[in-house]
């Protein structure tokens, strides 16, 4: 009896223990289910893609986050494999990296695969960049069984990185441009002074060479070489946006008309030139001279791109979203040989040219670029091999009527000449002497000063006798701007032509705004100097004269 009771008690305790263990097992199972659910929720709801691969790179598992990223179901991704999910180049690199690290992992070496970037392909054919980190997997015995990894979409980061690199490239280009500008500006003044003297005396020899055709021819060659040298300096300064220019209201349609007229006299008759000037407004703020040069340069480039003939079109339109943000678009298009993307990417770089030796300096398009930029505009190129080229420029529109440009003052040049007393102030002796000779040959009385202080002293005593003063902007003792200020204080109606080999455009514009009649950039020929002086005299009142001792 006691034995039976003892057995019942032990049985009861065993049943109670089993029940308790069952409850414990249930609790453990519930915890495992919760843990599995948490990990599943984490894997399926994270934006990164989690995957597990066999050693042959076939997929065992891929998280649900892969579906929206690739545009494919998980079953489809597992079935198709990585060949359909990567671009050929990225697949090749991925297999190469995997083949490099797998033998090391099989030998039991510790392997820390680097963070890698590959280009992946979606179901619709579009691509994205992903950042991949992979780790090899081993079983309980340490045998290598596969790999697991995490893939993150870095397209946005990649775009930001590309934008940053593009910005850095633009900054490098800006630094390069600034360096070229500093170099060009540093030598431009002295170089252009020398060229002015060369051009001045060469033109005088050409006119005074008498019956000797040889002498006149030699002088013409000197002039041609000097003008080509001047053009190189001008293009460097234009590219660096350090060109000296005035700012007036200019009708671009008039500029286009002048350029087309010049091209019609120079291009082959197999090239048809058209104008489609559809812009209802075409006035911008700028300087007509560099604008003419820029459009002419594009026209001549188009001519060279059509050796067998074709069509050259100058077109305009007004673009913009509102009346306060309207731009004049100027297009220069040709049907020539076109350019490949690599050539387009270098088109505005200085000294880059595809023309043969002696046929191009590589400064034409950089000068166009600098001119457009200095006018507050932008320029881009549309081109492909065999399909021609279009240069598209945009300039801010100006609502004021256009002013007469240097090419629009023929009537003023035809006014009867009058003899005047002109004072030339230039610290370069040769430039001053050449300018004086040119003006004397034109019938003017000339007083040349190499010192601005001596010139000021003379003008203080004799200002009533001086009809016009030609002033160089950069001189020792005082600048041309300072001398102009002093002369203006003595005579508010002083007529001044300012010249310079190189000076910031803002300084030129300031003097023009203060009343300077003309600006003449060095190097200039004697005829250009005479024309500028006579234009200024035509716009000036005749001052009374009195006898004044020579200074």
Residue, then its C-alpha position, 0 to 999 in steps of 0.5 A: x500500500x505504501x509502495x503504491x502511494x509512493x509510486x503515485x506521488x512520483x508519477x504525479x511529480x513527473x507529470x508536473x515536471x513534464x507540464x512545467x517543461x512543456x510550458x518552458x518549451x512552449x515559451x522557448x518556441x514562442x521566443x524563437x518564433x518572435x525572434x524569427x519574426x523580428x528578423x524577418x520583419x527587419x530583413x523584409x522592411x529594410x531598404x537595403x537588400x540582404x541576400x545569401x548565396x551558394x559558392x556558385x553564386x546562385x541565390x539561396x535567399x534575398x530579402x523582399x526589399x529587392x523587389x522594388x529596387x530591381x522591379x522583379x519578384x524574389x523568385x524571379x531574382x533567384x531564378x535569373x541570378x546575378x547575370x541578369x541583375x548587373x551590367x556586363x562590365x560590373x558582372x565581369x568585375x564582380x566575378x574577378x573580385x570573387x575569384x580573387x578572394x574565394x581561394x583565400x577563404x577556402x584556405x582558411x585565411x581571414x578575408x575582409x572583402x572591401x566595400x565595392x560599387x557596381x552598376x545594376x540593371x532593373x527589369x525595365x532596363x534602367x540602371x542604378x549604382x549599388x554599394x556591396x559588402x560581402x562576407x563568407x559563410x561557414x558551417x559548424x565544422x568550419x567548412x566554407x558553404x557560401x556568402x552573405x551580403x548587403x546591397x545598398x542603393x547609392x544612386x543619389x549619393x553617386x549623383x551628388x558625388x558626380x555633381x561635386x566632381x563636376x563642380x570641382x572640375x568647373x572650379x579647376x577650369x575657373x582657376x585655369x582661366x584665372x591663371x591664363x587671365x593673369x598671365x595674359x593681363x600681365x603681358x598685354x599692356x607692355x606687349x600691346x604697347x610695342x605692337x602699337x608702335x610697330x603698327x604705327x610706324x609700319x603704316x606710316x612707311x606703307x603710306x610714305x614709301x613713295x613709288x617703291x612697291x617693295x618697301x610698301x609690301x614689306x611694311x604691309x607684311x609687318x602690319x599683318x604680323x603685328x595684327x595677327x599677334x594682336x589678335x592672339x592677345x585679344x583672344x587670350x584676354x577674351x577667353x579670360x574675360x578680361x577684355x576691355x569693352x564698353x557697355x551700351x544697348x546693342x541690337x543683335x539683329x544688326x550685329x548678325x546682319x553685319x556678320x552675314x554681310x562679311x561672310x557672304x564676301x568670304x565663304x565659298x558659294x557652295x555654302x548657303x547662308x540663311x538668317x531666321x531672326x524671329x526674336x521680337x526683341x533683340x537688344x542686349x547690353x554689351x559691346x558690339x565689337x567683341x560680339x561681331x568677332x564672336x559671331x564671325x568666328x563661329x561663322x568661319x568655323x562653320x565654313x571650315x566644317x563644310x568643305x563641300x558646301x552646306x547650310x549656315x544658319x543664324x537664328x534668334x528667338x526669345x526664351x524665358x518663363x516670364x517677362x522678368x526672366x527673358x533671354x535672347x537666344x542666338x543660334x549658329x548652325x551648320x550642316x558640316x562634319x560635326x564633332x564627337x562628344x570628346x571633341x565637344x568636351x574640349x571645344x572651349x579649352x585654350x589652344x585645343x584645335x583639330x586644324x592642321x599646323x598653321x591653320x588655327x591657334x585654338x583660341x577662337x572658341x575660347x574667345x567666343x566663350x569669354x565674350x559670351x560670359x562677359x556679356x552675362x550669357x551662356x553658350x552650349x554646343x549640340x553636335x555629333x559626327x556627320x550631323x553638323x553643329x549648333x552653337x546656342x548662346x543666351x543673353x539677358x534682354x535689355x528693354x532700352x533702344x539700341x545705341x549707335x555702335x562703332x560700325x554704325x557711325x559711318x556718317x560721323x566719319x564722313x563729316x568734314x575734317x577740322x584741324x584740331x590741337x591734340x595732346x597725346x599723353x603716353x609714357x611709351x616714347x615710341x607709341x607717343x611718337x607714332x601717334x603724334x606722326x599719325x595725327x599730324x599727317x591727318x592735319x592736326x597739331x599735336x603735343x606729345x607728353x611722356x609724363x602725365x604730371x608734365x601733361x597736367x601742368x601744360x593743360x593747367x596753363x593752356x587748357x583753352x587751346x587744347x581741343x582733345x587729349x589722348x590718354x594712356x590708362x597705365x602710366x607711372x606717376x599717375x594713372x590715366x584715370x587720375x589724370x582724367x579726373x584732374x583734367x575734368x576738374x580744370x575743364x568739365x567739357x574736356x574731350x578725351x580719348x582713352x587708350x590702353x593695352x590692358x585695363x579692367x573693363x569696369x575702369x574703362x566703362x567708368x571713364x566713359x560714363x564720366x564723359x570720355x568720348x572714345x576708348x581705343x584698345x591697344x594695339x591700334x593702327x594710325x588710321x584707327x587712332x585718327x578715326x577715334x580722334x575725329x569721332x570724338x572731335x565730332x561730338x565735342x564743342x569747338x573750344x576757343x583758342x588762345x596763344x599758349x607757350x609750348x610745355 
